[in-house]
Amino acid sequence: MKHRLRWLGHVLRMSSQRVPRRALFADSGTGWKKRRGDHCMTWCRGMKEICSGRACVGPSRLLGWDWWLVQNLSSGRKGYVPSSFVARKGSVEAEEWFMPKLSRKDSERLLLLEGNAQGVFLVRESETSQDEERGLSVKHYRIKHPDYRYYYITTKCSFSSLQELIQFYSIDSHGLCCKLTRACLCPPPITSDLSVKTKDHWEISKSSIVLTEKLGAGQFGEVWKGTWNGTTEVAVKTLKQGTMTREDFLKEARIMRAAQHPKLVRLYAVCTEDPIYIVTELMCNGSLLQYLRDGPGKNLLINQLVDMMAQIANGMAYLEKEHYIHRDLAARNILVGENNCVKVADFGLARMVEDHYSTYMAQKSTKFPIKWTAPEAALMGRFTIKSDVWSFGIVIYELITLGQVPYPSMNNTETLHQVSTGYRMPRPVNCPQPIYDMLLRIWDSCPEKRPTFSVLFEFFEDYFVTSDTNYKHLINFM
């Protein structure tokens, strides 16, 4: 049994005095990969800088609070680090086990990673008022903090700090299901930019990119693994000359740059000289389609597949909220990182509309992937966020069938005719009935009757905790 402890109501207050800081992550030479570092830093708010025995840090006046200037007092070298990578020394924020903004579901994803054994734990801010919650393999405890005076799980044992509470339950379980062993493994957060210099000036020189491994190729170009500035691994999308104008390319890049969400692939920079480069975060396991067909995805269980559905719906719910239409949602355009993390990618056909009910009319010459395209979009070129919902239903089919082509044995013409006359794919063998029922709602011929991505995210995020029936589905398919 693994643990996830909860914590509510802590606020970090800054003073005008020098405050020691600790580095939360260390640079391993190819990016921020190592867990907690041991640098000590102090910040004097009035001086806008941090100085101590090993490093000096301060927020840039021009760049706000995203990046902090760091100086190694031994070597005198200076540089910038993301402000989220440092915390006040001795504070709760500096503890390896403290992850305040982690959601309930994401905390369970972390705790269930390979390499986490019994007793591994983390502490985060509470989302509910329930005293205790149970997950499939994770135990949730609420840490109470009345009047900001002391902390306790049970009234029998109270503590003046979270650190004391953790230390107490690390010695013995004292009524918990087991004692706490070590902090949960946690990957470093994805930074918003490659560096402080690319924050506002994200057109970079091609000489700063070294292409190291070809990951794939398509009609319009290739995708490469590369290194930026000799330090940061990135993915590079190269476009064949003549396949896209510079204006259309920059339009796609601006959409990707403006759309920032944990479940959308992050655009870092662009190179506008031919061949054009789009530089994004690297997702180590490539496209979801290949991951399901030829990679570790072949062995995914139904609960893991549903978790991926929730992640994709989460990213699309953000696009829905921000009034974007993706127009090319498919497993081939979903990328997979470590630990089955998936993110929506490829915004080549994306467009922004004024509201959820706005329609984008595509040009007649535009080609669409028929088997993934809603009938109103394929027949009349009418795209809305609801046509993306339809495409998401096809992605669900791809997940459930581990990468099978939708509408098997039909060509595009047959598919379009059958779908427009009411045909819907039958329930795949391994598809739980509640999910197939949702698929039929997603594939409603009337776009307005299809669920929103927000509803879909809630449905899949809580799928295995909403009813005993869904728990039975999990057991039957494991």
C-alpha positions as CSV (number, residue, x, y, z in Angstrom):
1,M,0.0,0.0,0.0
2,K,1.4,3.4,-0.9
3,H,0.5,6.7,0.8
4,R,-0.5,10.1,-0.2
5,L,-0.8,12.6,2.6
6,R,-2.7,15.8,2.2
7,W,-2.1,19.3,3.5
8,L,-4.3,22.4,3.4
9,G,-3.8,26.1,3.9
10,H,0.0,26.8,3.9
11,V,1.0,30.2,2.7
12,L,4.6,31.3,2.2
13,R,5.1,34.8,3.4
14,M,8.2,36.7,2.2
15,S,10.0,39.2,4.5
16,S,12.5,41.9,3.8
17,Q,15.2,39.9,5.5
18,R,17.6,37.5,3.8
19,V,16.0,34.1,3.5
20,P,18.0,31.0,2.8
21,R,17.0,29.1,-0.4
22,R,17.5,25.6,-1.6
23,A,17.8,24.3,-5.2
24,L,15.0,21.7,-5.8
25,F,16.6,20.3,-9.0
26,A,20.1,20.1,-10.3
27,D,21.3,20.5,-13.9
28,S,22.8,17.1,-15.1
29,G,24.3,18.6,-18.2
30,T,21.5,17.8,-20.6
31,G,18.6,19.4,-18.7
32,W,17.1,19.5,-15.2
33,K,16.9,15.8,-14.4
34,K,18.2,15.2,-10.9
35,R,16.0,15.5,-7.9
36,R,16.8,18.0,-5.1
37,G,20.1,19.7,-5.1
38,D,22.0,20.9,-2.1
39,H,22.8,24.5,-3.0
40,C,21.9,27.1,-0.3
41,M,20.8,30.5,-1.4
42,T,19.4,33.6,0.3
43,W,17.1,36.3,-1.0
44,C,17.1,39.9,0.3
45,R,13.8,41.3,-1.0
46,G,14.9,44.9,-0.7
47,M,18.1,44.2,-2.7
48,K,16.3,42.1,-5.4
49,E,19.0,39.5,-5.0
50,I,20.1,36.4,-3.2
51,C,23.5,35.8,-1.7
52,S,25.0,33.1,0.5
53,G,27.8,30.6,0.9
54,R,27.3,28.8,-2.5
55,A,25.0,30.8,-4.7
56,C,23.3,34.1,-5.3
57,V,19.8,34.4,-6.7
58,G,17.4,37.2,-7.6
59,P,14.4,37.8,-9.8
60,S,15.2,39.8,-13.0
61,R,13.5,43.2,-13.1
62,L,12.8,42.8,-16.8
63,L,11.6,39.2,-16.7
64,G,9.4,39.2,-13.7
65,W,9.4,36.1,-11.4
66,D,9.7,33.3,-14.0
67,W,13.5,33.3,-14.0
68,W,16.0,34.1,-11.2
69,L,19.6,35.1,-11.6
70,V,22.0,32.7,-9.9
71,Q,25.6,33.2,-9.1
72,N,28.0,30.5,-7.9
73,L,30.1,32.3,-5.3
74,S,32.9,29.8,-5.6
75,S,33.4,30.3,-9.4
76,G,31.7,33.6,-9.9
77,R,29.7,32.3,-12.8
78,K,26.1,33.6,-13.2
79,G,23.0,32.2,-14.9
80,Y,19.3,32.0,-14.8
81,V,17.1,29.2,-13.3
82,P,13.3,28.9,-13.2
83,S,12.0,30.4,-10.0
84,S,9.9,27.2,-9.4
85,F,13.2,25.3,-9.1
86,V,14.2,26.9,-5.8
87,A,12.5,27.2,-2.4
88,R,13.2,28.8,1.0
89,K,15.7,26.7,3.0
90,G,14.0,24.9,5.9
91,S,10.5,25.6,4.6
92,V,7.8,23.0,3.7
93,E,8.3,24.0,0.0
94,A,11.9,22.8,0.2
95,E,10.9,19.3,1.3
96,E,11.1,16.5,-1.3
97,W,7.7,15.2,-0.4
98,F,5.8,18.5,-0.7
99,M,4.0,18.9,-4.0
100,P,1.3,21.5,-3.3
101,K,-0.4,22.0,-6.6
102,L,-0.6,18.3,-7.5
103,S,-4.1,17.0,-8.2
104,R,-5.5,13.9,-6.5
105,K,-5.3,11.9,-9.8
106,D,-1.8,13.1,-10.6
107,S,-0.6,12.2,-7.1
108,E,-1.8,8.7,-7.7
109,R,-0.1,8.5,-11.0
110,L,3.2,9.5,-9.4
111,L,2.8,7.1,-6.5
112,L,2.1,4.2,-8.8
113,L,5.2,4.7,-10.9
114,E,7.7,1.9,-11.2
115,G,10.3,2.3,-8.5
116,N,8.0,3.5,-5.8
117,A,7.6,0.8,-3.1
118,Q,5.4,0.5,0.0
119,G,5.5,3.5,2.2
120,V,6.4,6.0,-0.4
121,F,4.4,9.2,0.2
122,L,3.9,12.9,-0.7
123,V,2.0,15.8,0.7
124,R,-0.2,18.2,-1.3
125,E,-3.0,20.7,-0.8
126,S,-6.3,19.1,-0.2
127,E,-9.1,19.4,-2.8
128,T,-11.9,18.0,-0.7
129,S,-13.2,18.0,2.9
130,Q,-13.3,14.3,3.2
131,D,-11.4,12.9,6.1
132,E,-10.2,9.8,4.3
133,E,-10.2,8.6,0.7
134,R,-9.3,5.3,-0.8
135,G,-7.8,4.7,-4.3
136,L,-7.0,1.4,-6.0
137,S,-3.6,1.2,-4.4
138,V,-3.2,4.6,-2.7
139,K,-4.4,5.6,0.7
140,H,-5.3,9.3,1.2
141,Y,-5.1,10.9,4.6
142,R,-6.1,14.4,5.4
143,I,-3.8,16.5,7.5
144,K,-5.8,19.0,9.5
145,H,-4.3,22.4,10.4
146,P,-6.9,24.3,12.6
147,D,-6.3,28.0,13.0
148,Y,-2.8,27.5,11.5
149,R,-1.5,26.4,14.9
150,Y,-0.7,22.8,14.7
151,Y,-0.9,19.8,12.4
152,Y,-2.5,16.4,12.9
153,I,-4.1,13.4,11.2
154,T,-5.7,12.2,14.5
155,T,-6.2,14.3,17.5
156,K,-4.1,11.9,19.6
157,C,-0.9,13.2,18.0
158,S,-0.4,16.9,17.0
159,F,2.7,18.6,15.7
160,S,4.0,22.2,15.4
161,S,5.2,21.6,11.8
162,L,4.6,19.3,8.8
163,Q,8.2,18.2,9.1
164,E,7.7,16.9,12.6
165,L,4.5,15.1,11.5
166,I,6.3,13.4,8.7
167,Q,9.2,12.4,10.9
168,F,6.9,10.9,13.5
169,Y,5.1,8.7,11.0
170,S,8.4,7.7,9.4
171,I,9.5,6.0,12.6
172,D,6.3,4.0,13.0
173,S,2.9,3.7,11.3
174,H,1.1,4.9,14.5
175,G,-2.2,3.8,13.1
176,L,-1.6,4.5,9.5
177,C,-1.6,1.5,7.1
178,C,2.2,1.5,7.2
179,K,5.0,3.8,8.1
180,L,6.3,6.4,5.7
181,T,9.5,5.4,4.0
182,R,10.7,8.1,1.5
183,A,9.4,10.9,-0.7
184,C,7.7,9.9,-3.9
185,L,9.8,10.1,-7.0
186,C,8.9,13.2,-9.0
187,P,10.2,14.4,-12.4
188,P,11.2,18.1,-12.7
189,P,8.5,20.4,-14.1
190,I,8.6,21.3,-17.8
191,T,9.9,24.9,-18.1
192,S,8.0,27.4,-20.2
193,D,11.0,28.4,-22.2
194,L,14.4,27.0,-23.3
195,S,16.1,29.8,-21.4
196,V,15.6,33.3,-20.2
197,K,16.8,34.7,-23.6
198,T,14.0,32.8,-25.5
199,K,11.2,33.9,-23.2
200,D,10.2,36.8,-25.4
201,H,12.5,36.2,-28.4
202,W,11.7,32.7,-29.5
203,E,13.0,32.8,-33.0
204,I,16.4,31.2,-32.6
205,S,19.4,30.5,-34.8
206,K,19.5,27.2,-36.6
207,S,23.2,26.9,-35.5
208,S,22.0,26.4,-31.9
209,I,20.2,23.2,-32.8
210,V,22.0,19.9,-33.4
211,L,19.8,17.1,-34.9
212,T,20.8,13.8,-33.4
213,E,18.2,11.1,-34.3
214,K,15.4,10.9,-36.8
215,L,12.1,10.0,-35.1
216,G,9.7,10.0,-38.0
217,A,8.7,11.5,-41.4
218,G,5.5,12.5,-43.1
219,Q,4.1,14.3,-46.1
220,F,5.2,17.7,-45.0
221,G,8.5,17.0,-43.3
222,E,10.4,15.1,-40.6
223,V,10.6,15.0,-36.8
224,W,14.0,14.8,-35.2
225,K,15.4,14.4,-31.7
226,G,17.9,17.2,-31.1
227,T,19.8,19.3,-28.6
228,W,19.6,23.0,-28.1
229,N,22.7,24.9,-27.2
230,G,24.4,21.6,-26.2
231,T,22.3,21.4,-23.0
232,T,18.6,20.7,-23.6
233,E,17.0,17.8,-25.4
234,V,14.2,18.9,-27.8
235,A,12.0,17.7,-30.6
236,V,12.5,19.4,-33.9
237,K,9.8,19.4,-36.6
238,T,11.3,20.2,-40.0
239,L,9.2,21.3,-42.9
240,K,10.0,20.5,-46.6
241,Q,10.6,23.6,-48.6
242,G,7.4,24.8,-50.4
243,T,5.0,22.8,-48.2
244,M,4.0,25.9,-46.1
245,T,4.4,29.6,-46.4
246,R,6.3,31.5,-43.8
247,E,3.1,33.2,-42.8
248,D,1.2,30.0,-42.3
249,F,4.1,28.5,-40.4
250,L,4.2,31.5,-38.0
251,K,0.5,31.3,-37.6
252,E,0.8,27.6,-36.4
253,A,3.7,28.6,-34.2
254,R,1.8,31.4,-32.5
255,I,-1.1,29.2,-31.7
256,M,1.2,26.6,-30.2
257,R,3.1,29.3,-28.3
258,A,-0.1,30.9,-26.9
259,A,-1.7,27.6,-25.9
260,Q,0.1,26.6,-22.7
261,H,-1.2,23.7,-20.7
262,P,0.4,20.6,-19.0
263,K,-1.3,18.3,-21.5
264,L,-0.3,20.2,-24.7
265,V,3.1,19.8,-26.2
266,R,5.1,23.0,-25.4
267,L,6.5,25.0,-28.2
268,Y,9.9,26.4,-27.3
269,A,11.2,28.2,-30.4
270,V,11.2,28.4,-34.2
271,C,13.8,28.8,-37.0
272,T,12.3,30.5,-40.0
273,E,15.1,30.0,-42.5
274,D,14.6,27.0,-44.9
275,P,14.1,24.3,-43.9
276,I,11.8,25.7,-41.2
277,Y,12.1,24.3,-37.7
278,I,9.5,24.1,-35.0
279,V,11.3,23.3,-31.7
280,T,9.2,21.7,-28.9
281,E,9.6,19.7,-25.7
282,L,10.7,16.1,-26.3
283,M,8.3,13.3,-25.7
284,C,10.5,10.3,-25.4
285,N,8.0,7.6,-26.5
286,G,6.9,9.2,-29.8
287,S,3.3,9.1,-31.1
288,L,0.6,7.4,-29.3
289,L,-0.3,5.3,-32.4
290,Q,3.1,3.7,-32.6
291,Y,3.3,3.4,-28.8
292,L,0.1,1.3,-28.9
293,R,1.0,-0.8,-31.9
294,D,4.7,-1.4,-31.5
295,G,5.8,-0.1,-28.1
296,P,5.1,-0.7,-24.4
297,G,1.5,0.4,-25.1
298,K,0.7,-3.0,-26.4
299,N,0.5,-4.2,-22.8
300,L,-1.5,-1.4,-21.3
301,L,-4.4,-2.3,-19.0
302,I,-7.9,-0.7,-19.3
303,N,-7.3,1.5,-16.3
304,Q,-4.1,2.9,-17.9
305,L,-5.9,3.4,-21.2
306,V,-8.7,5.3,-19.4
307,D,-6.1,7.4,-17.7
308,M,-4.8,8.4,-21.1
309,M,-8.3,9.3,-22.2
310,A,-8.6,11.6,-19.2
311,Q,-5.2,13.3,-20.0
312,I,-6.2,14.0,-23.6
313,A,-9.6,15.3,-22.6
314,N,-7.9,17.5,-20.1
315,G,-5.7,19.1,-22.8
316,M,-8.7,19.5,-25.2
317,A,-10.8,21.0,-22.4
318,Y,-8.2,23.8,-22.2
319,L,-8.4,24.4,-26.0
320,E,-12.2,24.3,-25.7
321,K,-12.1,27.0,-22.9
322,E,-9.7,29.1,-24.9
323,H,-11.8,28.8,-28.1
324,Y,-9.4,26.8,-30.2
325,I,-10.3,24.1,-32.7
326,H,-7.7,21.5,-33.3
327,R,-9.2,19.9,-36.4
328,D,-6.7,17.0,-36.6
329,L,-7.1,15.1,-33.3
330,A,-5.9,11.5,-33.7
331,A,-3.6,9.1,-32.0
332,R,-0.9,9.9,-34.5
333,N,-1.0,13.5,-33.2
334,I,-0.8,12.6,-29.5
335,L,2.7,12.2,-28.1
336,V,3.8,9.9,-25.2
337,G,6.4,10.8,-22.6
338,E,7.6,8.9,-19.6
339,N,5.2,7.0,-17.3
340,N,2.3,7.0,-19.9
341,C,2.1,10.7,-19.9
342,V,0.3,11.9,-23.1
343,K,0.0,15.3,-24.6
344,V,-1.9,16.8,-27.6
345,A,0.4,17.9,-30.4
346,D,0.4,19.0,-34.1
347,F,-1.5,22.2,-34.3
348,G,-1.0,22.5,-38.1
349,L,-4.8,22.7,-38.8
350,A,-5.7,24.5,-35.5
351,R,-7.8,27.7,-35.6
352,M,-9.0,30.1,-33.0
353,V,-12.7,31.0,-33.0
354,E,-14.7,33.6,-31.0
355,D,-16.7,31.3,-28.8
356,H,-17.8,27.6,-28.4
357,Y,-20.6,28.0,-31.0
358,S,-18.4,29.5,-33.7
359,T,-17.8,27.6,-36.9
360,Y,-14.7,27.6,-39.0
361,M,-15.4,27.0,-42.7
362,A,-12.5,25.1,-44.3
363,Q,-11.4,25.8,-47.9
364,K,-12.6,23.2,-50.4
365,S,-9.0,22.3,-51.3
366,T,-8.2,21.3,-47.7
367,K,-7.8,17.6,-47.2
368,F,-9.1,15.9,-44.1
369,P,-8.5,12.5,-42.5
370,I,-12.0,11.2,-43.2
371,K,-12.1,8.4,-40.6
372,W,-11.4,10.9,-37.8
373,T,-13.5,13.8,-39.1
374,A,-17.1,14.5,-38.0
375,P,-19.6,14.2,-40.8
376,E,-20.6,17.9,-40.8
377,A,-16.9,18.8,-41.2
378,A,-16.2,16.2,-43.9
379,L,-19.3,16.9,-45.9
380,M,-19.6,20.7,-45.5
381,G,-16.3,21.8,-44.1
382,R,-17.9,23.1,-40.9
383,F,-15.6,22.8,-38.0
384,T,-16.4,23.5,-34.3
385,I,-15.1,22.3,-31.0
386,K,-17.8,19.6,-31.3
387,S,-16.2,18.2,-34.4
388,D,-13.1,17.8,-32.2
389,V,-15.2,15.9,-29.7
390,W,-16.2,13.5,-32.5
391,S,-12.5,13.0,-33.4
392,F,-11.8,12.3,-29.7
393,G,-14.2,9.4,-29.9
394,I,-12.1,7.9,-32.7
395,V,-9.0,8.4,-30.4
396,I,-10.8,6.5,-27.7
397,Y,-11.5,3.7,-30.2
398,E,-7.7,3.7,-31.1
399,L,-6.8,3.4,-27.4
400,I,-9.3,0.6,-26.6
401,T,-8.2,-1.4,-29.7
402,L,-4.5,-0.7,-29.1
403,G,-4.0,1.2,-32.4
404,Q,-6.4,-0.5,-34.8
405,V,-7.5,1.5,-37.8
406,P,-11.1,2.8,-37.3
407,Y,-13.8,1.5,-39.6
408,P,-11.8,-1.6,-40.6
409,S,-12.5,-3.0,-44.1
410,M,-14.0,0.3,-45.2
411,N,-12.3,2.9,-47.4
412,N,-12.8,6.6,-46.9
413,T,-15.8,6.9,-49.3
414,E,-17.6,3.9,-47.7
415,T,-16.9,5.3,-44.2
416,L,-18.3,8.7,-45.0
417,H,-21.4,7.3,-46.6
418,Q,-22.1,4.8,-43.8
419,V,-21.5,7.4,-41.0
420,S,-23.6,10.0,-42.6
421,T,-26.5,7.5,-42.8
422,G,-26.3,6.6,-39.1
423,Y,-23.7,3.8,-38.9
424,R,-21.5,3.7,-35.8
425,M,-18.7,1.2,-35.0
426,P,-19.8,-1.6,-32.7
427,R,-18.4,-1.9,-29.2
428,P,-14.8,-3.3,-29.3
429,V,-14.3,-6.5,-27.3
430,N,-12.4,-4.9,-24.5
431,C,-14.5,-1.8,-24.2
432,P,-16.5,-1.4,-21.0
433,Q,-20.2,-0.7,-21.7
434,P,-20.2,2.7,-19.9
435,I,-17.4,3.9,-22.2
436,Y,-19.2,2.7,-25.3
437,D,-22.3,4.4,-24.1
438,M,-20.2,7.6,-23.9
439,L,-18.8,6.9,-27.4
440,L,-22.4,6.9,-28.8
441,R,-23.0,10.3,-27.2
442,I,-19.7,11.6,-28.6
443,W,-20.8,10.3,-32.1
444,D,-24.2,11.9,-32.0
445,S,-25.2,13.2,-35.5
446,C,-26.2,16.5,-33.9
447,P,-23.1,18.4,-32.8
448,E,-24.9,20.3,-30.1
449,K,-25.8,17.0,-28.3
450,R,-22.2,15.9,-28.0
451,P,-20.7,16.3,-24.6
452,T,-18.1,19.0,-23.9
453,F,-14.5,18.2,-23.3
454,S,-14.9,19.4,-19.7
455,V,-17.6,16.8,-19.2
456,L,-15.5,14.1,-20.8
457,F,-12.5,15.0,-18.7
458,E,-14.5,14.6,-15.5
459,F,-16.0,11.3,-16.8
460,F,-12.7,9.6,-17.5
461,E,-10.8,11.2,-14.6
462,D,-13.2,9.8,-12.1
463,Y,-14.2,6.7,-14.1
464,F,-12.9,4.1,-11.6
465,V,-14.0,6.0,-8.4
466,T,-17.6,6.9,-9.3
467,S,-19.3,3.5,-9.0
468,D,-18.8,-0.1,-8.0
469,T,-19.7,-1.1,-11.5
470,N,-16.6,0.6,-12.9
471,Y,-14.4,-1.1,-10.3
472,K,-15.8,-4.4,-11.6
473,H,-14.8,-3.4,-15.1
474,L,-11.3,-2.8,-14.0
475,I,-11.0,-6.1,-12.2
476,N,-12.5,-8.0,-15.2
477,F,-10.0,-6.5,-17.7
478,M,-6.8,-6.7,-15.6
